[in-house]
Amino acid sequence: MTTEPVVLYEKKGHMESALQAYLSALQINPALVRSQLRASAVLLGLGRYQESESLLHKALEIRPEDVLLRTQLAITLVNMQKW
């Protein structure tokens, strides 16, 4: 699944719709790291930090060296005051 149409939800402020689309894609293919990253960003924006953290840890199991994933995790942990 390409994420470009889903990003339009985000740009229009339809965060819950965007999140549901990303999560639906992950149900089909849990290895879609880009969808995990985007879903975690939406969750972060919604203040759902623990869910964001969980998704990022799953993504890092697939791509442990991914700098974007690690950066997003750091941002999430700072928001959770877990630094």
Buried (B, 14 or more C-beta within 10 A) or exposed (E): BEBEEBEEBBEEEBBEBBBBBBBEBBEEEEEBBBBBBBBBBBBBEEEBBEBBBBBBBBBBEEBEEBEBBBEBBEBBBEBEEEE
